[in-house]
Amino acid sequence: MKKMNVFLDEKYVSIFPGNDKSNLQNSLFNPKKITEWNLIFVHLKKFLKQKNVDINTYDISTNRAPYRYVYFDLPYPFLSNFPIWKLIFLNRQNNILMCLEPPTIIPFSYMKIFHLFFTKVYTWNDDLVDNEQSSTASKKYFKIYLPQHNLELNTTPKKFKNKEFLVLINSNKSSFFPFKTLNPFGKELYSERIKAIEFFEKKIPDKFSLYGYGWNKPKKYNLTEFIFGFKKYSTYRGAVADKIQLLSNFKYCLCFENLANVNGYITEKIFDCFKAKCVPIYWGASNVEKYIPKKCFIDFRDFGDYKKLLTFLTSINEARYNQYIKNIEKLLKDKKLIALWSEDGYSNFFLEDVLEIKQ
């Protein structure tokens, strides 16, 4: 009876954890998976439990009626996902959508016809957000800051002379072509990464390193590479065990988001560089300076081509470089930044803003 009373007081939240099926059956909350995304949700589940909120993936059996259904991106419109879409259609008044992936990955999340089935839509896209506009009668679209794991990590910066020059760390992916054609906004940067790799491998092969999964095999969904073979890069060094540790060994990192020419799309890429005390060469959100001071990174848009960028990088002396690092260290201590982007900040935001439960 006592346990039943606890359930009566406790709010139950059901979530769709994205299109990665490995996160089902509450694997999203498994601390042994140790991906940054999983660790953020391990932290969230513990925090919500303390606030009398139980959160589980939608495929966990329960007799309790969910207080809210929260969807982290829309499921792909495949026949196998029909049960999830049925849940969406049947629970319109309790549905909340979080658009996390860019439209080059999941364009369906940004099709407003589907938003009719959600009471609130959270997005990183500043141009869609309407809850900050006092003239808008109906508030539908809300801002989400993509949460960062261990934002307050205090990595000791290595000396300028002991660091290698330039690195790019990304998985070898490209937009699935049918999804690319459905992208309603922005410019994909997968192809720009290839241009950058080819330039620096040709110009400074001894000072440039490429890391990440998939560069030693054909891209997924790329029929041409499967048939005719894929390009091999001499600067490829393999996959990464510890991204922050690796980044800390380099002066600069080519930090290109998956999407550019949109406002607000800022992911872990630039924050990983900050945590490692590596200076990012950033290309992504058009309004990045609204969130991150320009003195903390190098804006690729200031150069327009890789030759000019390389000339600038080689001109930076130790004193000027160390000023970037000091600016980064100051930023990581900023209370406003921590409140908006950290795990703790995200947990509070999820409870009070998303679920509308006051502490």
C-alpha positions as a printed NumPy array, in Angstrom:
array([[  0.   ,   0.   ,   0.   ],
       [  2.843,   2.366,   0.851],
       [  4.483,   1.725,  -2.532],
       [  1.171,   2.406,  -4.286],
       [  0.893,   5.78 ,  -2.508],
       [  4.357,   6.688,  -3.735],
       [  3.239,   5.94 ,  -7.298],
       [  0.143,   8.089,  -6.81 ],
       [  2.292,  11.07 ,  -5.863],
       [  4.98 ,  10.396,  -8.445],
       [  4.683,  11.765, -11.973],
       [  5.531,   9.366, -14.764],
       [  7.219,  10.596, -17.959],
       [  7.567,   8.469, -21.094],
       [ 10.192,   9.392, -23.693],
       [ 11.1  ,   8.434, -27.222],
       [ 14.935,   8.481, -26.999],
       [ 15.627,   9.201, -30.664],
       [ 16.09 ,   6.869, -33.607],
       [ 19.028,   5.008, -32.071],
       [ 17.407,   1.736, -31.004],
       [ 20.314,   0.917, -28.691],
       [ 18.829,   3.439, -26.24 ],
       [ 15.553,   1.525, -25.829],
       [ 14.59 ,  -0.497, -22.755],
       [ 16.064,   2.307, -20.605],
       [ 19.559,   1.771, -22.017],
       [ 19.64 ,   5.548, -22.456],
       [ 19.999,   5.764, -18.674],
       [ 22.702,   3.099, -18.39 ],
       [ 25.855,   4.655, -16.846],
       [ 28.001,   1.86 , -18.295],
       [ 27.444,   3.099, -21.871],
       [ 29.575,   6.181, -21.022],
       [ 28.73 ,   8.222, -24.082],
       [ 28.283,  11.912, -23.267],
       [ 24.612,  11.776, -24.281],
       [ 23.93 ,   8.77 , -22.034],
       [ 25.712,  10.359, -19.084],
       [ 23.574,  13.491, -19.448],
       [ 20.454,  11.332, -19.18 ],
       [ 21.835,   9.309, -16.272],
       [ 22.216,  12.628, -14.491],
       [ 18.71 ,  13.729, -15.546],
       [ 17.031,  10.524, -14.316],
       [ 18.687,  10.808, -10.882],
       [ 17.733,  14.463, -10.618],
       [ 14.1  ,  13.843, -11.576],
       [ 13.834,  10.913,  -9.176],
       [ 14.734,  13.293,  -6.353],
       [ 11.86 ,  15.514,  -7.516],
       [  9.397,  12.601,  -7.517],
       [  9.396,  12.205, -11.29 ],
       [ 10.044,   8.826, -12.883],
       [ 11.307,   8.905, -16.478],
       [ 11.579,   5.854, -18.737],
       [ 11.749,   5.024, -22.418],
       [  8.344,   4.467, -24.007],
       [  8.895,   0.697, -24.419],
       [  9.049,   0.041, -20.665],
       [  5.845,  -1.677, -19.593],
       [  3.797,   0.1  , -16.936],
       [  0.197,   0.496, -15.841],
       [  0.733,   4.163, -15.009],
       [ -0.595,   6.832, -17.338],
       [  2.246,   9.15 , -18.393],
       [  2.11 ,  12.741, -17.211],
       [  3.916,  13.728, -20.411],
       [  5.27 ,  12.042, -23.533],
       [  8.549,  13.643, -24.608],
       [  9.978,  12.876, -28.046],
       [ 13.649,  13.498, -28.758],
       [ 13.227,  14.091, -32.49 ],
       [ 10.507,  12.423, -34.508],
       [ 10.754,   8.735, -35.375],
       [ 11.569,   7.921, -38.975],
       [  8.35 ,   7.316, -40.946],
       [  9.062,   3.62 , -41.387],
       [  6.443,   0.901, -41.053],
       [  8.366,  -0.548, -38.097],
       [  7.811,   2.747, -36.244],
       [  4.02 ,   2.652, -36.617],
       [  3.452,   1.918, -32.865],
       [  5.375,   5.091, -31.951],
       [  3.462,   7.22 , -34.451],
       [  0.243,   5.766, -33.061],
       [  1.268,   6.984, -29.597],
       [  1.899,  10.439, -31.06 ],
       [ -1.515,  10.599, -32.73 ],
       [ -3.396,   9.341, -29.651],
       [ -1.772,  11.595, -27.03 ],
       [ -1.714,  14.994, -28.682],
       [ -2.498,  16.969, -25.513],
       [  0.418,  15.467, -23.579],
       [  3.09 ,  15.386, -26.297],
       [  6.267,  17.484, -26.259],
       [  8.792,  17.463, -29.101],
       [ 12.513,  18.203, -28.728],
       [ 14.152,  18.866, -32.107],
       [ 17.811,  18.051, -31.501],
       [ 19.271,  16.636, -34.697],
       [ 19.623,  19.025, -37.656],
       [ 17.209,  18.706, -40.595],
       [ 19.952,  17.103, -42.699],
       [ 19.593,  14.09 , -40.373],
       [ 15.888,  14.157, -39.499],
       [ 13.993,  16.623, -41.713],
       [ 10.614,  15.34 , -40.487],
       [ 11.14 ,  16.978, -37.086],
       [ 10.964,  20.377, -38.776],
       [  7.807,  19.8  , -40.825],
       [  5.168,  21.919, -39.14 ],
       [  2.326,  19.628, -40.12 ],
       [  3.646,  17.133, -37.534],
       [  3.888,  19.856, -34.885],
       [  0.092,  19.873, -34.708],
       [  0.385,  16.762, -32.547],
       [  2.507,  18.485, -29.871],
       [  1.622,  21.093, -27.273],
       [  5.197,  22.441, -27.281],
       [  8.141,  22.151, -29.648],
       [ 11.671,  22.795, -28.379],
       [ 14.317,  23.758, -30.914],
       [ 17.837,  25.169, -31.101],
       [ 16.744,  27.231, -34.124],
       [ 16.419,  30.813, -32.878],
       [ 14.382,  31.808, -35.936],
       [ 11.594,  29.376, -35.017],
       [ 11.362,  30.319, -31.341],
       [  8.228,  32.362, -30.618],
       [  7.866,  32.27 , -26.827],
       [ 10.267,  35.215, -26.485],
       [  8.173,  37.39 , -28.79 ],
       [  5.6  ,  39.294, -26.745],
       [  3.481,  40.013, -29.82 ],
       [  2.862,  36.323, -30.495],
       [ -0.454,  35.218, -29.061],
       [  0.187,  31.475, -29.183],
       [  3.478,  30.212, -27.806],
       [  4.469,  27.004, -29.567],
       [  8.236,  27.025, -30.171],
       [ 10.713,  27.215, -27.315],
       [ 14.501,  27.498, -27.154],
       [ 16.629,  24.528, -26.115],
       [ 20.338,  24.697, -25.381],
       [ 21.901,  21.358, -26.344],
       [ 23.302,  20.125, -22.999],
       [ 27.014,  19.532, -22.442],
       [ 28.482,  16.814, -20.251],
       [ 31.096,  17.804, -17.675],
       [ 31.259,  21.417, -18.85 ],
       [ 33.301,  22.379, -15.802],
       [ 36.065,  19.875, -16.586],
       [ 39.321,  21.573, -15.621],
       [ 41.919,  20.393, -18.134],
       [ 45.378,  21.809, -17.562],
       [ 46.508,  23.381, -20.848],
       [ 49.698,  22.024, -22.37 ],
       [ 52.458,  24.419, -23.339],
       [ 52.283,  25.992, -26.799],
       [ 55.565,  24.424, -27.921],
       [ 54.472,  20.944, -26.838],
       [ 51.244,  20.934, -28.839],
       [ 50.752,  19.517, -32.308],
       [ 49.37 ,  21.919, -34.911],
       [ 45.93 ,  21.02 , -36.344],
       [ 43.338,  18.252, -35.989],
       [ 39.905,  17.35 , -37.331],
       [ 37.812,  14.847, -35.358],
       [ 34.61 ,  13.664, -37.02 ],
       [ 32.961,  10.461, -38.125],
       [ 32.966,   9.929, -41.878],
       [ 29.33 ,  10.659, -42.602],
       [ 27.312,  12.553, -45.155],
       [ 23.668,  13.524, -45.487],
       [ 21.356,  10.763, -46.678],
       [ 20.51 ,  12.22 , -50.099],
       [ 16.675,  11.976, -49.874],
       [ 16.823,  13.694, -46.454],
       [ 19.211,  16.313, -47.807],
       [ 16.652,  17.318, -50.427],
       [ 14.035,  17.771, -47.678],
       [ 16.257,  20.087, -45.614],
       [ 14.23 ,  23.323, -45.225],
       [ 17.099,  25.582, -44.139],
       [ 20.848,  25.92 , -43.678],
       [ 23.92 ,  24.604, -45.474],
       [ 25.308,  21.144, -44.801],
       [ 29.   ,  21.095, -43.897],
       [ 29.86 ,  17.421, -44.448],
       [ 31.271,  18.255, -47.888],
       [ 33.217,  21.192, -46.444],
       [ 35.03 ,  18.865, -44.067],
       [ 36.202,  16.838, -47.074],
       [ 37.527,  20.016, -48.741],
       [ 39.379,  20.926, -45.562],
       [ 40.909,  17.452, -45.189],
       [ 42.11 ,  17.407, -48.783],
       [ 43.617,  20.895, -48.519],
       [ 45.545,  20.352, -45.291],
       [ 46.65 ,  16.836, -46.233],
       [ 48.194,  18.311, -49.38 ],
       [ 49.691,  21.452, -47.811],
       [ 50.8  ,  20.355, -44.326],
       [ 50.613,  16.537, -44.119],
       [ 53.155,  16.515, -41.281],
       [ 51.157,  19.025, -39.196],
       [ 47.594,  17.852, -39.782],
       [ 45.811,  14.816, -38.279],
       [ 42.43 ,  13.285, -39.053],
       [ 40.575,  11.179, -36.463],
       [ 37.164,   9.548, -36.234],
       [ 35.138,   6.495, -37.198],
       [ 34.587,   5.404, -40.764],
       [ 37.439,   6.974, -42.717],
       [ 38.85 ,   3.514, -43.444],
       [ 35.712,   2.184, -45.172],
       [ 32.935,   3.342, -47.552],
       [ 30.36 ,   5.782, -46.219],
       [ 26.998,   4.402, -45.221],
       [ 24.401,   4.742, -48.014],
       [ 27.116,   5.744, -50.528],
       [ 26.691,   3.33 , -53.419],
       [ 29.5  ,   4.932, -55.451],
       [ 32.092,   4.25 , -52.747],
       [ 30.859,   0.678, -52.3  ],
       [ 31.289,  -0.024, -56.011],
       [ 34.35 ,   2.017, -56.955],
       [ 36.116,   2.253, -53.63 ],
       [ 36.667,   5.12 , -51.203],
       [ 39.435,   7.687, -50.847],
       [ 42.124,   6.906, -48.291],
       [ 43.831,   9.709, -46.399],
       [ 47.458,   9.454, -45.319],
       [ 46.741,  11.785, -42.374],
       [ 44.098,   9.457, -40.918],
       [ 45.131,   8.298, -37.452],
       [ 42.157,   6.131, -36.436],
       [ 39.22 ,   6.326, -34.04 ],
       [ 39.258,   8.219, -30.753],
       [ 39.159,   6.688, -27.277],
       [ 39.177,   9.96 , -25.321],
       [ 38.259,  13.015, -27.376],
       [ 39.142,  15.613, -24.739],
       [ 42.521,  14.04 , -24.067],
       [ 43.292,  13.927, -27.781],
       [ 42.2  ,  17.518, -28.383],
       [ 44.391,  18.745, -25.539],
       [ 47.44 ,  17.715, -27.59 ],
       [ 46.629,  20.16 , -30.405],
       [ 46.765,  23.921, -30.807],
       [ 43.797,  24.094, -33.195],
       [ 40.812,  21.988, -34.206],
       [ 38.678,  22.353, -37.323],
       [ 35.31 ,  22.583, -35.617],
       [ 32.623,  22.482, -38.304],
       [ 29.025,  21.789, -37.308],
       [ 26.866,  19.522, -39.473],
       [ 24.869,  22.6  , -40.476],
       [ 25.701,  26.273, -41.101],
       [ 23.868,  29.465, -42.032],
       [ 21.237,  29.038, -39.32 ],
       [ 20.866,  30.777, -35.968],
       [ 21.376,  28.886, -32.725],
       [ 22.781,  25.528, -33.879],
       [ 25.663,  25.034, -31.431],
       [ 26.59 ,  21.483, -30.416],
       [ 29.248,  19.798, -28.301],
       [ 31.955,  20.314, -30.915],
       [ 33.052,  23.78 , -29.807],
       [ 32.587,  22.987, -26.106],
       [ 34.797,  19.885, -26.389],
       [ 37.566,  22.129, -27.716],
       [ 37.074,  24.535, -24.815],
       [ 37.206,  21.735, -22.245],
       [ 40.453,  20.469, -23.815],
       [ 41.981,  23.989, -23.984],
       [ 42.285,  23.677, -27.752],
       [ 41.385,  26.68 , -29.912],
       [ 38.447,  25.871, -32.221],
       [ 38.249,  27.052, -35.825],
       [ 34.485,  27.336, -35.893],
       [ 31.884,  27.269, -38.654],
       [ 28.269,  26.692, -37.793],
       [ 25.678,  28.925, -36.138],
       [ 25.409,  32.273, -37.919],
       [ 24.887,  34.035, -34.59 ],
       [ 27.459,  32.108, -32.559],
       [ 28.715,  35.362, -30.987],
       [ 25.335,  35.756, -29.277],
       [ 26.325,  32.807, -27.091],
       [ 30.132,  32.585, -27.259],
       [ 32.533,  35.578, -27.324],
       [ 34.53 ,  35.773, -30.55 ],
       [ 37.769,  36.135, -28.614],
       [ 37.391,  32.452, -27.603],
       [ 37.525,  30.969, -31.115],
       [ 38.655,  31.562, -34.694],
       [ 35.742,  32.2  , -37.063],
       [ 36.321,  30.436, -40.383],
       [ 33.971,  32.894, -42.086],
       [ 36.573,  35.626, -41.577],
       [ 38.814,  33.922, -44.136],
       [ 36.605,  32.253, -46.708],
       [ 39.265,  29.812, -47.899],
       [ 41.759,  27.439, -46.355],
       [ 44.868,  29.115, -47.749],
       [ 44.103,  32.372, -45.927],
       [ 43.208,  30.421, -42.795],
       [ 46.527,  28.561, -42.837],
       [ 48.466,  31.818, -43.271],
       [ 46.668,  33.243, -40.236],
       [ 47.257,  30.181, -38.064],
       [ 50.986,  30.103, -38.78 ],
       [ 51.22 ,  33.805, -37.883],
       [ 49.924,  33.322, -34.33 ],
       [ 52.716,  33.478, -31.755],
       [ 52.723,  31.948, -28.292],
       [ 51.546,  35.094, -26.494],
       [ 48.574,  35.563, -28.798],
       [ 47.672,  31.886, -28.589],
       [ 47.786,  31.897, -24.803],
       [ 45.354,  34.811, -24.786],
       [ 42.808,  32.597, -26.569],
       [ 43.305,  29.999, -23.829],
       [ 42.844,  32.591, -21.069],
       [ 39.635,  33.77 , -22.721],
       [ 38.393,  30.184, -22.904],
       [ 39.194,  29.546, -19.236],
       [ 37.309,  32.693, -18.253],
       [ 34.302,  31.648, -20.343],
       [ 34.124,  28.211, -18.711],
       [ 33.758,  29.901, -15.314],
       [ 30.882,  32.09 , -16.483],
       [ 27.815,  31.348, -14.358],
       [ 25.362,  32.209, -17.13 ],
       [ 27.069,  29.81 , -19.553],
       [ 27.016,  27.031, -16.958],
       [ 23.352,  27.641, -16.153],
       [ 22.341,  27.425, -19.811],
       [ 24.534,  24.621, -21.154],
       [ 25.505,  22.322, -18.252],
       [ 23.899,  19.054, -17.141],
       [ 22.568,  20.699, -13.979],
       [ 21.137,  23.56 , -15.996],
       [ 19.508,  21.13 , -18.414],
       [ 17.992,  19.063, -15.606],
       [ 16.419,  22.149, -14.026],
       [ 15.21 ,  23.3  , -17.453],
       [ 13.667,  19.886, -18.176],
       [ 11.798,  19.873, -14.863],
       [ 10.566,  23.462, -14.751],
       [ 10.247,  24.483, -18.409],
       [  9.568,  21.269, -20.284],
       [  7.484,  19.418, -17.694],
       [  6.266,  22.636, -16.011],
       [  6.853,  21.259, -12.501],
       [  8.006,  23.89 , -10.029],
       [ 10.556,  22.937,  -7.405]])
